[in-house]
Amino acid sequence: MTYCVGLKIDRGLVFMSDTRTNAGMDSISTFKKMHVWEEPGERVIVLMSAGNLATTQAVVSLLDERTKAVGDRHEKLLETPSMYQAVRLVGDTVKE
């Protein structure tokens, strides 16, 4: 089971997630389930994941690659004009 929590408090936002993953009785490992993209002074986007590890890793890798790529034709997560567009971008990336 995965635990991810986001809290809005007076001083800002707090995000927490566990790191444990289980692929059976004898296969317990740790993997990062919280991913952060930041444009200092402008925006922070946090993606917390649960479910299929391979899908998560593929989506996060594509978002990372495209965020760092210069002149890439794909939309970049940190350049989306709204949270709605950021969510659409993540959803479209999952469908690839």
LUMROMI-988700 format. One line per field, with one value per residue: residue number from 1; residue in three letters; x, y, z of N, C-alpha, C, O, CB in turn. Coordinates in steps of 0.2 Angstrom, whole numbers. Glycine has a CB too. Layout:
resi [NUM; ...]
resn [Ala; ...]
nx [X; ...]
ny [Y; ...]
nz [Z; ...]
cax [X; ...]
cay [Y; ...]
caz [Z; ...]
cx [X; ...]
cy [Y; ...]
cz [Z; ...]
ox [X; ...]
oy [Y; ...]
oz [Z; ...]
cbx [X; ...]
cby [Y; ...]
cbz [Z; ...]
This chain:
resi [1; 2; 3; 4; 5; 6; 7; 8; 9; 10; 11; 12; 13; 14; 15; 16; 17; 18; 19; 20; 21; 22; 23; 24; 25; 26; 27; 28; 29; 30; 31; 32; 33; 34; 35; 36; 37; 38; 39; 40; 41; 42; 43; 44; 45; 46; 47; 48; 49; 50; 51; 52; 53; 54; 55; 56; 57; 58; 59; 60; 61; 62; 63; 64; 65; 66; 67; 68; 69; 70; 71; 72; 73; 74; 75; 76; 77; 78; 79; 80; 81; 82; 83; 84; 85; 86; 87; 88; 89; 90; 91; 92; 93; 94; 95; 96]
resn [Met; Thr; Tyr; Cys; Val; Gly; Leu; Lys; Ile; Asp; Arg; Gly; Leu; Val; Phe; Met; Ser; Asp; Thr; Arg; Thr; Asn; Ala; Gly; Met; Asp; Ser; Ile; Ser; Thr; Phe; Lys; Lys; Met; His; Val; Trp; Glu; Glu; Pro; Gly; Glu; Arg; Val; Ile; Val; Leu; Met; Ser; Ala; Gly; Asn; Leu; Ala; Thr; Thr; Gln; Ala; Val; Val; Ser; Leu; Leu; Asp; Glu; Arg; Thr; Lys; Ala; Val; Gly; Asp; Arg; His; Glu; Lys; Leu; Leu; Glu; Thr; Pro; Ser; Met; Tyr; Gln; Ala; Val; Arg; Leu; Val; Gly; Asp; Thr; Val; Lys; Glu]
nx [4; 2; 7; 3; 2; -4; -3; -11; -5; -5; 8; 12; 14; 14; 21; 21; 27; 28; 41; 42; 40; 32; 34; 30; 31; 45; 51; 54; 57; 64; 58; 57; 43; 38; 40; 48; 47; 54; 54; 63; 57; 46; 37; 32; 30; 23; 23; 15; 15; 7; 4; 8; 25; 33; 26; 25; 39; 42; 34; 38; 52; 50; 44; 54; 65; 59; 58; 71; 75; 81; 74; 64; 50; 39; 28; 33; 33; 36; 33; 19; 4; -6; -12; -22; -18; -5; -9; -16; -5; 3; -7; -8; 5; 5; -3; 4]
ny [-6; 11; 27; 44; 61; 77; 93; 109; 122; 136; 142; 137; 123; 106; 91; 73; 56; 38; 26; 13; -2; -16; -32; -44; -57; -59; -49; -34; -17; 0; 14; 30; 40; 52; 66; 80; 96; 111; 129; 140; 153; 155; 143; 127; 110; 96; 78; 64; 47; 31; 14; 5; 3; 3; 10; 23; 26; 27; 38; 49; 49; 53; 66; 72; 72; 80; 92; 96; 96; 106; 116; 106; 98; 95; 99; 107; 103; 113; 124; 125; 134; 134; 124; 115; 113; 107; 95; 89; 87; 78; 67; 65; 60; 49; 41; 39]
nz [0; -4; 3; 1; 5; 4; 11; 15; 23; 35; 32; 20; 9; 12; 8; 8; 7; 7; 4; 1; -8; -14; -21; -19; -6; -4; -10; -6; -8; -9; -17; -24; -23; -24; -34; -39; -48; -51; -53; -47; -37; -45; -48; -41; -45; -39; -40; -35; -33; -36; -38; -53; -54; -65; -75; -68; -68; -81; -85; -77; -81; -95; -93; -86; -96; -106; -99; -98; -111; -124; -136; -140; -147; -138; -125; -110; -93; -83; -90; -93; -93; -83; -69; -73; -87; -84; -77; -88; -97; -89; -89; -103; -106; -98; -106; -118]
cax [0; 6; 4; 5; -2; -2; -7; -10; -5; -4; 15; 13; 12; 18; 20; 24; 25; 32; 46; 42; 37; 32; 33; 29; 34; 52; 54; 52; 62; 62; 58; 55; 36; 37; 44; 47; 50; 54; 57; 64; 54; 40; 32; 34; 25; 25; 19; 16; 13; 5; 2; 13; 31; 36; 23; 28; 46; 42; 31; 43; 57; 48; 43; 61; 68; 56; 59; 78; 77; 81; 71; 60; 43; 35; 26; 37; 29; 37; 30; 12; 1; -10; -12; -26; -13; 0; -12; -17; 1; 4; -12; -6; 11; 3; -6; 9]
cay [0; 17; 33; 50; 66; 84; 97; 116; 125; 143; 144; 134; 117; 100; 84; 67; 50; 33; 24; 6; -5; -23; -36; -51; -58; -59; -43; -27; -12; 7; 18; 37; 40; 59; 69; 88; 100; 118; 135; 144; 159; 155; 138; 120; 105; 89; 73; 59; 41; 25; 9; 2; 6; 4; 16; 29; 28; 29; 45; 53; 50; 57; 73; 75; 73; 85; 98; 98; 97; 112; 116; 100; 100; 93; 104; 106; 103; 119; 130; 125; 141; 133; 118; 111; 111; 103; 89; 86; 85; 72; 62; 63; 57; 42; 38; 37]
caz [0; -4; 7; -1; 8; 3; 16; 14; 30; 35; 30; 13; 7; 14; 4; 11; 4; 9; -1; 1; -13; -13; -27; -16; 1; -3; -14; -3; -10; -9; -23; -23; -25; -24; -39; -39; -53; -48; -56; -41; -37; -49; -47; -39; -46; -36; -43; -30; -37; -33; -43; -57; -54; -72; -78; -65; -70; -88; -86; -74; -86; -101; -91; -84; -102; -110; -96; -99; -118; -128; -143; -140; -149; -133; -120; -104; -87; -80; -95; -93; -91; -78; -66; -78; -92; -81; -76; -95; -99; -86; -92; -110; -105; -96; -112; -123]
cx [4; 3; 7; 0; 1; -6; -6; -11; -4; 3; 16; 10; 17; 16; 24; 22; 30; 37; 46; 38; 37; 30; 32; 32; 41; 55; 51; 58; 60; 63; 55; 48; 34; 42; 43; 51; 49; 57; 57; 61; 47; 35; 36; 29; 28; 20; 20; 12; 11; 3; 8; 19; 34; 33; 25; 34; 46; 39; 35; 49; 56; 47; 50; 65; 66; 57; 66; 79; 76; 78; 66; 53; 38; 34; 30; 33; 30; 34; 23; 9; -4; -10; -16; -21; -8; -3; -14; -11; 3; 0; -10; 0; 10; 0; -2; 12]
cy [6; 23; 39; 55; 73; 88; 105; 119; 132; 146; 141; 127; 112; 94; 79; 61; 45; 31; 17; 3; -13; -27; -43; -52; -57; -53; -37; -23; -5; 10; 25; 37; 48; 63; 76; 91; 107; 123; 140; 151; 160; 149; 131; 116; 99; 84; 67; 53; 35; 20; 6; 6; 8; 10; 23; 31; 30; 37; 50; 54; 54; 64; 76; 77; 79; 92; 100; 99; 104; 112; 110; 102; 99; 99; 102; 107; 110; 125; 130; 131; 140; 126; 113; 108; 106; 96; 85; 84; 78; 66; 60; 59; 50; 38; 36; 30]
cz [0; 0; 4; 2; 6; 8; 15; 21; 29; 31; 23; 12; 10; 11; 8; 8; 7; 3; -2; -5; -12; -19; -25; -9; 1; -7; -11; -5; -8; -15; -21; -26; -25; -29; -39; -45; -51; -53; -50; -42; -41; -48; -45; -41; -43; -38; -38; -34; -33; -39; -47; -57; -61; -76; -75; -67; -77; -89; -83; -78; -92; -99; -89; -91; -105; -106; -97; -106; -120; -135; -145; -142; -143; -128; -114; -98; -84; -84; -96; -90; -85; -75; -70; -83; -90; -80; -83; -98; -96; -89; -99; -110; -103; -102; -118; -123]
ox [10; -3; 13; -6; 7; -12; 0; -16; -3; 3; 22; 5; 23; 11; 30; 16; 36; 36; 50; 32; 42; 25; 34; 36; 44; 62; 46; 64; 54; 68; 50; 47; 28; 48; 37; 56; 44; 63; 52; 62; 44; 29; 42; 23; 33; 14; 26; 7; 14; 1; 14; 19; 37; 36; 26; 36; 50; 42; 36; 51; 60; 49; 51; 67; 70; 58; 67; 85; 72; 81; 65; 51; 32; 39; 31; 29; 25; 35; 20; 11; -5; -7; -14; -22; -6; 0; -13; -11; 6; 2; -10; 1; 13; 2; -3; 16]
oy [6; 23; 40; 54; 74; 88; 107; 118; 135; 151; 142; 126; 113; 93; 80; 60; 46; 34; 14; 5; -15; -26; -48; -47; -55; -53; -34; -24; -4; 9; 25; 36; 49; 62; 78; 90; 109; 122; 143; 155; 165; 151; 130; 117; 96; 85; 65; 53; 34; 23; 5; 11; 13; 14; 27; 37; 35; 41; 55; 60; 58; 69; 82; 82; 83; 97; 106; 102; 107; 107; 108; 107; 101; 102; 96; 112; 113; 131; 134; 133; 145; 121; 107; 102; 101; 91; 79; 78; 74; 61; 54; 54; 45; 32; 32; 28]
oz [3; 0; 4; 2; 6; 8; 13; 25; 24; 28; 20; 15; 10; 10; 10; 6; 9; -3; -6; -6; -9; -22; -28; -7; 6; -8; -14; -3; -6; -19; -17; -32; -27; -28; -39; -46; -48; -55; -49; -47; -41; -47; -46; -40; -44; -39; -37; -36; -28; -44; -43; -60; -62; -79; -79; -69; -78; -92; -86; -79; -94; -102; -91; -92; -108; -109; -97; -107; -119; -139; -150; -140; -144; -127; -112; -98; -82; -82; -100; -85; -82; -78; -71; -85; -93; -82; -84; -101; -99; -90; -100; -114; -105; -102; -122; -127]
cbx [-5; 7; 5; 5; -2; -3; -4; -16; 0; -4; 20; 20; 11; 18; 22; 22; 26; 28; 53; 40; 39; 27; 38; 32; 32; 55; 52; 51; 64; 66; 55; 59; 31; 37; 43; 50; 46; 57; 52; 71; 58; 42; 28; 36; 24; 24; 21; 13; 18; -1; -2; 10; 36; 35; 15; 28; 50; 38; 24; 45; 60; 42; 38; 65; 67; 49; 58; 82; 73; 88; 76; 60; 41; 37; 19; 43; 31; 44; 34; 9; -3; -18; -15; -32; -10; 3; -19; -20; 7; 3; -19; -5; 16; -2; -12; 15]
cby [0; 20; 32; 50; 65; 86; 96; 119; 122; 146; 142; 134; 116; 100; 85; 67; 50; 27; 27; 3; -3; -25; -35; -56; -65; -66; -44; -28; -13; 10; 15; 42; 37; 63; 66; 90; 99; 118; 137; 145; 165; 154; 136; 120; 104; 90; 71; 60; 40; 25; 13; 0; 2; -2; 15; 28; 22; 25; 45; 51; 43; 55; 73; 70; 67; 84; 97; 93; 92; 116; 116; 96; 97; 87; 105; 111; 98; 120; 129; 119; 144; 134; 118; 115; 117; 105; 90; 92; 90; 72; 65; 69; 60; 42; 42; 42]
cbz [6; -12; 14; -9; 16; -4; 23; 9; 35; 41; 35; 12; -1; 22; -3; 19; -4; 11; 0; 8; -20; -7; -32; -21; 3; -6; -21; 4; -17; -3; -29; -27; -20; -17; -46; -32; -60; -41; -62; -39; -39; -56; -53; -32; -54; -28; -50; -23; -43; -28; -48; -64; -50; -76; -77; -57; -69; -92; -82; -67; -88; -104; -84; -80; -106; -111; -88; -96; -122; -128; -148; -134; -155; -130; -119; -104; -82; -78; -101; -90; -96; -80; -59; -80; -96; -74; -72; -99; -98; -78; -91; -114; -100; -90; -115; -122]
